[in-house]
Amino acid sequence: MYYYRLGNIPPKRHTQFRQPDGSLYKEELVSSEGFSGIYSTLYHIYPPTRIKQLKDPVPYGPKKIDDYALRHTHLNTSNVGTTGDDYLDARKTLFMNNDCKISICSPRKRSMDYFYKNAEGDEVLFVHDGKGTLISPFGKLEIRQGDYVVIPRTVIYRLEFEEGPLRLLIIESASPVETVKRYRNQLGQLLEHSPYCERDIRPPHELVTDATRGEFLMKIKKQGYLHQYIYDYSPLDLVGWDGFLWPYAFSIHDFEPITGRIHQPPPVHQTFQGHNFVICSFVPRLFDYHPQAIPAPYNHSNIDSDEVLYYAEGNFMSRRGIERGSFTLHPGGLPHGPHPGTVEKSIGAKETHELAVMVDTFHPLYLTEDSLEFVDHNYPMSWTDNNTGGYHEVNTP
């Protein structure tokens, strides 16, 4: 990230900064890796440590399946409507391990009547359908279809969406979610050959300073529970902040694809990194231009990674039977590749209009109990020539 500031701050940190009535603003340092990582300094009207009531925690979290067989898996979530009442109830975690969780979320309610803080993981929201605003102490952040919204752990926020279709893909990370290290120079600046730059990253743009007193519910996720805190002031009581740690949005439509004379491997599509996993973006692009090029991907054996693809839009030439909003899991230990007939069909194609998000993990993923209702049991046999199984190319609605 880069340095950013909003609102009013004193000329020097850890010095007196007084309110109009003469009392001090309350300074808060939000830092990662103790005092060694990125951080921001926040200035509150009220002490961030003061609470009014502590309610009982509520169990919260997915249940993994330990005995799911080794097999290629298609989760057909294309026609899923609302997945729950509000933002937290509506999360259906489909895949998980100790490094990350992958969920879908389509809440009936378009706004949250509480604040939320994930105290144990960074979150990446991919807005497949919808438009709205993320509101946090760092300010307002407008979000729209195609955005990745990166929310560092412990950031307090609530979401307000406009009416209409709403579908979120949520990737929760036990480690910091970062821009890709090989895209950055020694100062952290994104390099010239990076597929995106700082201009594409959208920070909060409008500070919301709310000095209201009352009862404000905050749900804090940690260690399998939602811990419920009641505050007598709004968490949006900041008058200013500065630093490197803040929520931001980056649109998948601003990712500039890297192409070549022959088929390029998935790392050229990498967008973010976490510990033991990566997030990649497949976007519309020109195909390979070698005269003998084969645009369809080659067969691949994952030795030490599991591959999840979330299909957002477009025509996926190498895969049949996949709909908009489907997931595929191709686990380590099995070869995967294009479906029969798709390789020859791809030859001569000049471009693709596909849009997909890929999560590659370097430790095995587990399916969850919530995933079982979506399993397509025919998918492992879909590479057999005489088994069409209804598989067909996906088309954008």
C-alpha positions in Angstrom: 0.0 0.0 0.0 1.0 3.6 -0.1 0.7 6.5 2.4 -2.7 8.2 2.6 -4.5 10.6 4.9 -8.0 11.9 5.5 -9.4 14.6 7.8 -7.5 16.5 10.5 -4.3 15.3 12.2 -1.6 17.0 14.2 1.7 18.0 12.6 3.5 15.4 14.6 2.3 12.0 15.9 2.0 11.2 19.7 1.7 14.9 20.5 -1.2 17.0 22.0 -4.1 17.3 19.6 -7.1 19.1 21.3 -10.8 19.2 20.6 -12.7 22.5 20.5 -13.6 22.1 24.2 -9.9 21.8 25.1 -9.9 18.0 25.8 -7.5 15.7 23.9 -8.5 13.7 20.9 -7.8 10.0 21.6 -5.0 8.7 19.5 -5.0 5.0 18.4 -2.3 3.2 16.5 -3.5 0.3 14.4 -0.4 -1.7 13.5 0.5 -5.1 12.0 3.2 -7.5 13.1 3.4 -5.8 16.5 5.2 -2.6 15.6 7.1 -3.9 12.6 4.5 -4.0 9.8 2.3 -1.4 8.1 0.1 0.8 10.3 -2.2 3.8 10.5 -2.7 6.4 13.3 -6.3 7.3 14.1 -7.7 10.2 16.1 -11.0 9.6 18.0 -13.4 11.9 19.8 -14.1 9.1 22.4 -11.7 6.5 23.8 -11.8 3.4 21.6 -11.3 1.2 24.7 -14.5 2.2 26.4 -17.5 -0.2 26.2 -21.0 0.0 27.5 -21.9 -3.7 27.6 -20.4 -7.1 26.8 -23.0 -9.7 25.5 -22.6 -13.4 25.3 -20.6 -14.7 22.3 -22.4 -16.6 19.6 -20.8 -19.7 17.8 -20.0 -18.8 14.3 -18.1 -20.6 11.5 -18.2 -23.4 8.9 -17.8 -27.1 9.5 -15.3 -28.9 7.3 -15.7 -32.4 5.8 -12.7 -34.6 6.6 -13.6 -37.7 4.5 -14.5 -36.1 1.1 -12.9 -38.3 -1.5 -10.1 -37.1 -3.8 -11.9 -35.9 -6.9 -12.4 -33.0 -9.2 -15.4 -31.1 -8.0 -17.9 -28.7 -9.6 -20.1 -26.7 -7.2 -23.0 -25.4 -9.3 -23.9 -22.3 -7.3 -25.1 -20.5 -10.5 -28.8 -20.4 -9.6 -28.4 -19.7 -5.8 -30.6 -16.8 -4.7 -30.4 -15.3 -1.3 -28.2 -17.3 1.1 -29.3 -15.7 4.4 -30.9 -12.7 6.1 -28.0 -10.4 6.7 -24.3 -10.1 5.7 -23.0 -12.5 8.3 -25.9 -15.0 8.3 -25.7 -15.1 4.5 -22.1 -16.3 4.3 -21.9 -19.8 3.0 -18.3 -21.0 3.3 -17.7 -23.7 0.6 -13.9 -24.4 0.9 -11.5 -23.9 3.8 -8.1 -24.7 5.3 -5.9 -23.0 7.9 -4.8 -20.3 5.4 -8.1 -19.2 3.8 -11.8 -19.7 3.5 -13.8 -19.2 0.3 -17.5 -18.2 0.6 -20.5 -16.9 -1.3 -22.8 -14.3 0.2 -26.2 -13.0 -1.1 -28.0 -11.4 1.8 -31.7 -10.4 1.7 -31.0 -7.2 3.7 -29.2 -4.6 1.8 -27.7 -2.8 4.8 -26.3 -3.8 8.2 -27.7 -2.5 11.4 -24.5 -3.3 13.3 -20.8 -2.9 12.8 -18.5 -5.8 12.0 -14.8 -6.5 12.7 -12.9 -9.6 11.7 -10.2 -9.8 14.3 -8.5 -12.9 12.9 -8.3 -12.5 9.1 -8.1 -10.1 6.2 -11.1 -10.2 3.9 -11.4 -9.8 0.1 -14.9 -9.2 -1.2 -15.3 -9.7 -4.9 -18.5 -8.0 -6.0 -19.9 -10.2 -8.7 -23.3 -8.4 -8.7 -24.2 -5.3 -6.8 -23.3 -1.7 -6.0 -23.0 0.1 -2.7 -20.8 1.6 0.0 -18.4 0.3 2.6 -18.5 2.6 5.6 -15.6 2.4 8.1 -13.8 4.8 10.5 -11.4 5.3 7.6 -14.3 6.9 5.5 -16.7 6.0 2.7 -15.6 3.6 -0.1 -17.9 3.3 -3.1 -17.9 -0.3 -4.4 -19.4 -1.7 -7.6 -19.6 -4.7 -9.8 -16.2 -6.2 -10.5 -14.5 -4.7 -7.5 -12.1 -6.5 -5.2 -12.6 -4.9 -1.8 -9.6 -5.6 0.5 -10.4 -5.1 4.2 -7.4 -5.6 6.6 -8.2 -7.4 9.8 -9.6 -5.4 12.7 -11.1 -2.8 10.4 -14.5 -1.9 11.7 -17.1 -1.6 8.9 -20.6 -1.9 7.7 -22.0 -2.3 4.2 -24.9 -0.6 2.5 -26.0 -1.9 -0.9 -28.4 -0.6 -3.4 -31.5 -2.6 -4.4 -31.0 -5.2 -7.2 -29.0 -8.4 -7.6 -26.4 -8.8 -5.0 -23.7 -11.6 -5.1 -20.4 -11.6 -3.3 -17.5 -13.9 -3.4 -15.6 -13.6 -0.1 -12.0 -14.8 0.5 -10.9 -14.7 4.1 -7.2 -14.9 4.8 -5.4 -15.8 8.0 -2.4 -13.7 6.7 -2.2 -10.2 5.3 -3.6 -9.9 1.7 -1.0 -7.9 -0.3 -0.2 -6.8 -3.8 2.2 -9.2 -5.5 5.7 -8.9 -4.2 7.4 -9.3 -7.6 5.3 -6.4 -8.9 6.9 -4.0 -6.4 10.3 -2.3 -6.1 12.4 -2.0 -2.9 10.2 0.9 -1.7 6.9 -0.9 -2.4 6.0 1.0 -5.5 4.3 -1.0 -8.2 6.7 -1.5 -11.1 6.2 -0.5 -14.7 5.5 -4.1 -15.8 2.9 -4.7 -13.1 -0.6 -5.4 -14.5 -1.9 -2.6 -12.3 -0.6 0.5 -10.6 -1.5 2.8 -7.6 -3.9 4.8 -9.8 -6.1 1.8 -10.0 -6.3 1.4 -6.2 -9.2 3.4 -4.7 -8.9 4.4 -1.0 -11.8 5.7 1.1 -12.6 9.1 -0.2 -14.9 10.8 2.4 -14.4 10.8 6.1 -17.6 10.2 8.2 -17.3 11.9 11.6 -20.2 10.8 13.8 -20.2 12.0 17.4 -23.6 10.4 18.2 -24.1 8.8 21.6 -26.5 5.8 22.1 -26.1 2.1 21.7 -24.0 0.7 18.8 -23.6 -3.0 18.3 -20.3 -4.4 17.1 -19.8 -8.0 16.2 -16.2 -9.2 16.4 -15.3 -12.5 14.7 -12.5 -14.5 16.5 -11.8 -18.1 17.3 -15.1 -19.6 16.1 -17.4 -17.0 17.8 -19.0 -13.6 17.1 -18.2 -11.6 20.2 -20.9 -8.9 20.8 -19.9 -5.5 22.1 -22.2 -2.6 22.8 -20.6 0.9 22.7 -22.3 4.1 23.8 -20.8 6.1 20.9 -20.5 5.5 17.2 -17.3 3.8 15.9 -17.3 6.4 13.2 -16.0 9.1 15.6 -12.7 9.8 13.8 -11.7 13.3 12.9 -8.7 12.2 10.9 -6.1 9.4 10.2 -3.0 8.7 8.2 -0.9 5.7 7.3 -0.6 2.7 5.1 -3.2 0.4 6.6 -6.7 1.1 5.2 -9.5 -0.7 3.2 -9.4 -0.2 -0.6 -11.1 -1.3 -3.8 -9.5 -2.5 -7.0 -11.6 -3.4 -10.1 -10.9 -6.6 -11.9 -11.7 -4.5 -15.1 -8.6 -2.5 -14.4 -6.3 -5.6 -14.4 -4.2 -5.4 -17.6 -3.5 -8.9 -18.9 -0.1 -10.2 -19.8 -0.1 -12.2 -23.0 2.6 -13.9 -25.2 3.3 -15.9 -28.4 2.4 -19.1 -26.6 0.0 -20.0 -23.7 0.9 -18.1 -20.5 0.7 -20.0 -17.2 -1.6 -18.8 -14.4 1.0 -16.8 -12.4 0.7 -14.0 -15.1 -2.8 -13.5 -13.9 -1.8 -13.1 -10.2 -3.5 -10.2 -8.5 -2.9 -10.6 -4.7 -0.9 -12.8 -2.4 -1.4 -14.3 1.0 0.6 -16.8 3.0 0.2 -20.2 1.2 -2.3 -19.0 -1.4 -2.7 -16.6 -4.3 -5.6 -14.8 -6.0 -5.6 -14.5 -9.8 -7.8 -12.6 -12.3 -8.7 -14.0 -15.7 -9.9 -11.1 -17.8 -10.7 -10.4 -21.5 -7.5 -10.6 -23.5 -5.9 -11.5 -26.9 -4.9 -15.1 -27.3 -1.4 -16.3 -28.1 0.0 -15.2 -31.5 2.6 -17.9 -32.4 1.5 -19.4 -35.8 1.2 -22.8 -34.2 -0.2 -21.6 -30.8 -2.9 -23.6 -29.0 -5.0 -21.1 -27.0 -6.6 -23.8 -24.7 -4.6 -24.5 -21.6 -2.5 -27.7 -21.5 -3.1 -30.5 -19.1 -1.6 -29.9 -15.7 -0.8 -32.0 -12.6 -0.9 -30.1 -9.3 1.9 -31.4 -7.2 1.5 -29.2 -4.2 -1.5 -26.9 -4.7 -5.3 -27.0 -5.0 -7.0 -24.8 -7.6 -10.4 -23.1 -7.2 -11.9 -21.2 -10.1 -15.0 -19.0 -9.7 -16.5 -18.3 -13.1 -17.9 -14.8 -13.3 -18.6 -14.0 -17.0 -17.9 -15.1 -20.5 -17.0 -18.2 -22.5 -14.6 -20.7 -21.0 -13.3 -22.6 -24.0 -11.6 -25.4 -22.0 -14.5 -26.3 -19.8 -18.0 -27.6 -20.4 -21.1 -27.6 -18.1 -19.9 -24.5 -16.2 -22.4 -21.7 -15.5 -22.0 -18.1 -14.4 -21.3 -18.3 -10.7 -20.0 -21.9 -10.7 -16.9 -23.1 -8.8 -14.5 -25.9 -9.8 -11.9 -27.5 -7.5 -9.0 -29.3 -9.1 -7.0 -30.7 -6.2 -3.4 -31.6 -6.0 -2.7 -35.2 -6.9 -4.9 -35.4 -10.0 -4.2 -34.1 -13.5 -6.7 -31.7 -14.9 -7.1 -30.0 -18.3 -9.4 -29.1 -21.1 -12.5 -31.1 -21.8 -12.5 -33.4 -24.9 -12.8 -31.5 -28.1 -12.0 -28.1 -26.7 -8.3 -28.1 -27.6 -8.9 -28.5 -31.4 -11.8 -26.1 -31.2 -9.6 -23.4 -29.6 -7.1 -23.3 -32.5 -7.4 -20.1 -34.5 -9.3 -18.2 -31.8 -8.0 -14.7 -31.4 -9.4 -13.5 -28.1 -11.4 -14.4 -25.0 -14.0 -12.5 -23.1 -13.9 -14.6 -19.9 -13.9 -13.2 -16.4 -12.9 -15.4 -13.5 -11.3 -15.4 -10.1 -8.9 -18.1 -9.2 -7.6 -19.1 -5.7 -4.6 -21.4 -5.7 -3.7 -22.8 -2.3 -0.5 -24.6 -1.3 -2.2 -26.7 1.4 -5.2 -28.9 0.7 -8.7 -27.4 0.8 -11.6 -29.0 2.6 -15.2 -28.8 1.4 -17.7 -27.8 4.1 -21.1 -29.0 5.0 -22.6 -26.0 3.3 -21.0 -27.0 0.0 -22.6 -30.4 -0.3 -25.9 -29.2 -1.7 -24.1 -27.8 -4.7 -21.9 -30.8 -5.7 -22.3 -31.9 -9.3 -21.6 -35.6 -9.0 -21.1 -36.1 -12.8 -18.2 -33.7 -13.0 -15.3 -36.2 -12.3 -16.4 -38.1 -15.4 -16.7 -35.1 -17.6 -13.3 -35.8 -19.4 -14.6 -39.1 -20.8 -15.3 -38.6 -24.5 -18.7 -40.4 -24.6 -19.9 -38.7 -21.4 -21.3 -35.3 -22.3 -23.3 -35.2 -19.1 -25.0 -32.0 -20.2 -21.6 -30.2 -20.2 -21.5 -27.2 -22.5 -19.7 -23.9 -22.8 -20.8 -21.2 -20.4 -22.4 -18.1 -21.9 -22.9 -14.7 -20.3 -26.6 -14.1 -19.6 
